[in-house]
Amino acid sequence: MQKDKIRVVITGLSTINPLGDNLEDYYTNLINGKSGIKRWTSIDLSRVECKIGGDLGDYDIKEALERLRGQIPEEKHKILRKLFRTCTFSNKITVLTAIQAMLDCGLKEIRGDPFRTSVLVAGHNFNSRYITKNNEQFQEEPAFIDPLFGVEALDPNIAATISEVLGARGPTFTVGGACASGNLALRDGFRDIITGESDCSIVSGAIFDMTPADIHAMAFLNSVVIDPDLQKSPESASRPFDTKRCGFVPSHGAGTIVLEELERARKRGARIYAELLGVSANANANHLPAPSSESQAKLITHLLSRTGVKPDQIDYVNCHATGTPLGDLEEIKAIKTVFGKHAYKMKLNAPKSMLGHVCWSAPIVETIGGILQMKHGKLHPSINIDKLDPEIDLDVCANEAKPFQIHYMLKNSFGFGGLNCCSLIKRYEE
């Protein structure tokens, strides 16, 4: 007798981003069209043309840690307090989202065999500011660099810390693919479960802790907003689909999604947000940041074919839509190529219009927002569209939240280096 197909569901969500550090605030601010963009204060951008973004540098980590007291075992809270004395900014924020996501899925600790729970962290170059600071200290006086620099600076240390805090002993590693990293990590978490290697996968998108040089380098590539007028009005600077879009706005943000095998989730009575049907990836064969609608269309078509979903079943696209002149057009072109006339019946929106671009963690943070829209039956607006680009003639929820029940969500992510990855998420049904 053929074994039943393994199904993967989403049972836990958590994010800390410029729009909120809990699901309720995040969703409310999305629906209300609130911008999380402001002038950076945690890093000195006096010599950089782009001075705006989603800055979480002043986030009260100590207070967030204190809120966990009583929600998790005291021994685990003690371990956290000790670890946070030396952890990097990116590590602390990401670990907080991992713990909160586990609590959201109804688990204070790993259930069952810990060797069957994987931990995946999306992204790379997480600790750029920390590394820069220690390199500068080395030039001044080598003896005074952080004694744990050799551990804390390493990207895998974030995954390892989550593993230690949660007691997860399954496959644990980082997955780097620029702005597609979050979906690529989700892809590996999905695979861990459908291959039978894991029953649960904790997939986190970590903060890219940027330096002034990182943002300056993006400005050199004409990727970020440097328009002087938009610098004076940060909340209006991120404007996907608008005729005056001129780049993305860099932001901090982290999030965690808990994936589980369906039968395991059912047996423990878990609340199920949605079903993850599949995640697919491809590349442009071009390392430059030049998006390709051809590759994107082939990827979406492949994902639909693999999951057995027909194009006319997709009713919503959570767009990558960074606000770059070429990128937004290429994404819309790919959507039209795949869906044809049906594209005009679909709903699209651009979370980066409010979040800015949270970089490596964007697919995770934005997927969480998409799932919350699926749960509540309402789509957030794409803000800052004063004049819709005439070539973007699809329903992008311009400046207006719309009641809408999502059944199938396509989540796009297209990263620098021509790295593309899309996920397909379905409203959960027994």
Secondary structure by P-SEA (a helix, b strand, c coil): cccccbbbbbcbbbbbccccccaaaaaaaaaacccccccccccccccccccccccccccaaaaaaaaacccccaaaaaaaaaaaccccaaaaaaaaaaaaaaaaacccccccccccbbbbbcccccaaaaaaaaaaaaaacccccccccccccccaaaaaaaaaaaccccbbbbbbcccaaaaaaaaaaaaaaaaccccbbbbbbbbccccaaaaaaaaaaccccccaaaaaccccccccccccccbbbbbbbcbbbbbbcaaaaaaaccccccccccccccccccccccccaaaaaaaaaaaaaaacccccccccccccccccaaaaaaaaaaaaaacccccccbbbbbccccccccccaaaaaaaaaaaaaaaacbbbbbcccccccccccccccccccccccccbbbbbbbbcccbbbbbbbccccc
